[in-house]
């Protein structure tokens, strides 16, 4: 009888725990970090995916990258480069890839979350009036750095006469 209790305990408790542990180990080793990567920290396998889907162009310099996917970054990734902002999500519908040049952005806003469990949100107001939002992790305040790099890109893309008006 004791043998059956131990077998039952193993099947009902230990086996699911081992399965959960294995699943978490897989996600931890294969999936993206929960924080924002700086450009030089992005794993090569993620760069390969970005190139494969046409998100990262030849010669483009990656500044910050974030993915809210569990394992396959195609579920959602966002980055800012020296050329603009890229949003990619196969769950988004028709066109998963959205490239936004800094020249197309009228305004940017950061809705910051202090909680580790809730992502901050960056909203871009495009010059054609469309708003586009995407999540970014607040861990280590890298959401602020991600956002500031967007603001810097917008400022550099602004014509010199408009820069003087903005500064003065």
Secondary structure, DSSP 4 states (H G I P E B T S, - for coil): -HHHHHHHHIIIIIHHHHHHHHHHHHHHHHSPPSSPEEGGGS-HHHHHHHHHTT-S-TT--EEEEEE--SS-GGG-EEEEESSEEEEE-GGGSS--EEEEEGGGEEEEEEE----SSS-EEEEEEETTS-EEEEEE--GGGHHHHHHHHHHHHHHHHS-HHHHHHHH-
